[in-house]
Amino acid sequence: MLPYVLPFLLYVIPTTFESSGVFGLSYEFLCTMKGVMAAVALGIFWKRYAVFRMDGVWWGVICGIVGLLLWIGLDRVQSSISLEGIPGAELLKIWLLPGERVGFNPLSAGGPSAAQLLFVLVRILEMMLIVPLVEEFFWRGFLSRYLISEQFQSVAEGAFTRWSFLGVTVIFALMHTEILAALAWCALINTLYWYTRNIWSCVVMHGVTNGLLAAYILLTANWHLW
């Protein structure tokens, strides 16, 4: 389990407090360090992961583009939802309107300095390379199979039961503030994994969506998606 879980934890745990300035450390520093720690862990365990295959990779590119459109569109839908006057609205807000992640504008402090531009590059590299590897090895490579059998490595790539498909999708969505977008996007990438039986098609899809999302954020200043 360690090769699949440790890089994920090294990336996700710092994400929960990186915007709070814990120990007086800046967002930029914590964000960079979590990427470095996850990358080192991936490097240590690299030989334990599935060998790269091209099967379905082009489907990953196509699904990555579709995934971007889903993410942007459903984020807008979620932002437009109003629960005023609905019985139990406060409870519904917990599930449907969990709020936005802390919006961080790396270019806000006095214009784009060399350090700020360097951090933007680091953030994009994390989104396109580190996050897809860390998350796909965890969500699809480990958890989707572990929910079928504790001996998860005996479960074929891309295999799903109804409950493993639903479980991964719901847990993934609950870890994101864009919950509607995350539900649809995860269902799409699970379907891609089932169709291609290749974890690397999912890594490619994740990287394409994240790369295009980074471009969208920089072009439109939708920093809440950062």
C-alpha positions in Angstrom: 0.0 0.0 0.0 2.8 2.4 0.9 3.9 3.3 -2.7 0.3 4.3 -3.5 -0.7 6.0 -0.3 2.4 7.8 1.0 2.9 10.2 -2.0 -0.8 11.0 -1.8 -0.6 11.8 1.9 2.6 13.8 1.5 0.7 16.0 -1.0 -2.8 16.2 0.4 -2.0 16.7 4.1 0.0 20.0 3.5 -2.8 21.1 1.2 -5.2 21.3 4.1 -3.2 24.0 5.9 -1.0 25.6 3.3 -3.1 28.8 3.1 -3.1 29.3 6.9 0.6 30.4 7.1 1.3 27.7 9.6 4.6 28.2 11.5 4.9 31.4 9.6 5.6 29.6 6.3 4.3 31.1 3.1 1.8 29.5 0.8 4.4 29.4 -1.9 6.9 27.6 0.3 4.4 25.0 1.6 2.9 24.4 -1.9 6.4 23.9 -3.4 7.5 21.6 -0.6 4.5 19.3 -0.8 5.3 18.9 -4.5 8.9 18.1 -3.8 8.1 15.6 -1.1 5.5 13.8 -3.3 8.0 13.8 -6.2 10.7 12.2 -4.0 8.3 9.6 -2.8 7.2 8.8 -6.3 10.9 8.4 -7.3 11.6 6.1 -4.5 8.7 3.8 -5.4 8.8 4.2 -9.2 9.6 0.6 -10.0 6.5 -0.5 -8.1 4.1 1.2 -10.4 2.6 0.0 -13.7 4.9 0.2 -16.7 3.9 3.0 -19.1 1.7 1.8 -22.0 0.1 3.8 -24.8 -3.2 1.9 -24.7 -6.0 4.5 -24.6 -3.7 7.4 -24.0 -5.3 9.4 -26.8 -8.7 8.8 -25.2 -7.1 10.3 -22.1 -6.3 13.5 -24.1 -9.9 13.7 -25.3 -11.4 13.0 -21.9 -9.0 15.5 -20.4 -10.5 18.3 -22.6 -14.1 17.1 -21.9 -13.2 17.0 -18.2 -12.1 20.7 -18.3 -15.4 21.7 -19.8 -17.3 19.7 -17.1 -15.2 21.3 -14.3 -15.7 24.9 -15.4 -19.3 24.5 -16.3 -20.4 22.6 -13.2 -18.4 25.0 -11.0 -20.5 27.8 -12.4 -23.7 25.8 -11.8 -22.7 25.2 -8.2 -21.8 28.8 -7.7 -25.3 29.8 -8.9 -27.2 27.5 -6.6 -29.3 29.3 -4.0 -30.9 27.3 -1.1 -32.8 30.2 0.4 -36.3 29.2 1.6 -35.6 25.5 1.3 -36.3 23.4 4.4 -33.1 22.1 5.9 -31.0 24.5 3.8 -28.2 24.7 6.3 -27.8 20.9 6.2 -27.9 21.0 2.4 -25.2 23.6 2.3 -22.8 21.2 3.9 -23.1 18.9 0.9 -24.0 21.1 -2.0 -22.3 24.3 -1.1 -19.1 23.5 0.8 -17.6 26.8 -0.2 -14.5 27.7 -2.2 -10.9 26.8 -1.6 -8.8 29.7 -0.5 -8.3 31.8 -3.6 -4.6 32.6 -4.0 -3.4 35.1 -6.6 0.4 34.6 -7.0 0.6 37.8 -9.0 -1.2 40.1 -6.6 1.7 41.5 -4.5 3.0 44.4 -6.5 2.9 42.8 -10.0 4.7 39.8 -11.5 8.2 39.6 -10.0 10.7 36.9 -11.0 9.9 35.0 -7.8 6.2 35.1 -8.5 6.5 33.9 -12.1 8.8 31.1 -10.9 6.1 30.0 -8.4 3.5 30.1 -11.2 5.7 27.7 -13.2 6.2 25.4 -10.2 2.4 25.4 -9.5 1.7 24.5 -13.2 4.2 21.7 -13.1 2.7 20.3 -9.9 -0.8 20.4 -11.5 0.3 18.8 -14.7 2.8 16.2 -13.5 2.9 15.6 -9.7 -0.9 15.7 -9.0 -1.9 13.4 -11.8 0.7 10.8 -10.8 0.0 11.0 -7.1 -3.8 11.0 -7.4 -4.1 8.4 -10.1 -1.9 5.9 -8.4 -4.0 6.4 -5.3 -7.6 6.7 -6.6 -7.5 4.4 -9.5 -4.3 2.4 -8.9 -5.0 1.6 -5.3 -8.4 2.6 -3.8 -10.7 1.5 -6.7 -9.1 -2.0 -6.5 -8.8 -2.0 -2.7 -12.6 -1.5 -2.4 -12.9 -4.8 -4.3 -10.3 -6.8 -2.4 -7.8 -6.1 0.3 -5.4 -8.0 -2.0 -5.8 -5.1 -4.4 -2.8 -6.0 -6.6 -4.6 -9.2 -7.6 -7.4 -7.1 -9.0 -7.1 -6.3 -12.7 -6.5 -2.7 -13.8 -9.7 -0.9 -14.7 -11.9 -3.4 -12.8 -14.9 -1.9 -10.9 -17.8 -3.1 -9.0 -20.9 -0.9 -8.6 -19.7 0.0 -5.1 -16.1 0.6 -5.9 -17.0 2.9 -8.7 -19.5 4.8 -6.5 -17.2 4.9 -3.5 -14.2 6.3 -5.3 -16.4 8.9 -7.0 -18.1 10.1 -3.8 -14.9 10.2 -1.7 -13.1 12.1 -4.4 -15.9 14.6 -4.7 -16.1 15.2 -1.0 -12.4 16.1 -1.0 -13.1 19.0 -3.4 -15.0 22.2 -2.9 -16.3 22.0 -6.5 -18.3 19.0 -5.5 -20.6 18.8 -8.6 -17.7 19.1 -11.0 -15.7 16.6 -9.0 -18.5 14.0 -9.1 -18.9 14.3 -12.9 -15.1 14.4 -13.6 -14.4 11.4 -11.4 -17.2 9.4 -13.0 -15.6 10.2 -16.4 -12.1 9.2 -15.4 -13.4 6.0 -13.7 -15.1 5.2 -17.0 -11.9 5.8 -18.9 -10.0 3.5 -16.6 -12.6 0.8 -17.1 -12.5 1.2 -20.9 -8.8 1.4 -21.4 -7.6 -0.8 -18.5 -4.5 1.4 -18.4 -3.7 3.7 -15.4 -1.6 5.8 -17.7 -4.5 6.9 -19.8 -5.9 8.3 -16.5 -2.7 10.1 -15.7 -2.8 11.7 -19.1 -6.4 12.8 -18.7 -5.7 14.2 -15.3 -2.6 16.1 -16.6 -4.5 17.5 -19.6 -7.5 18.7 -17.5 -5.1 20.3 -15.0 -2.9 21.9 -17.6 -5.8 23.5 -19.4 -7.4 24.5 -16.1 -4.2 26.3 -15.1 -4.2 28.2 -18.4 -7.9 29.1 -17.8 -7.1 30.4 -14.3 -4.3 32.5 -15.5 -6.3 33.9 -18.4 -9.5 34.6 -16.5 -8.1 35.2 -12.9 -10.5 32.6 -11.5 -8.1 32.1 -8.6 -10.6 30.1 -6.5 -9.9 27.2 -8.9 -6.1 27.4 -8.3 
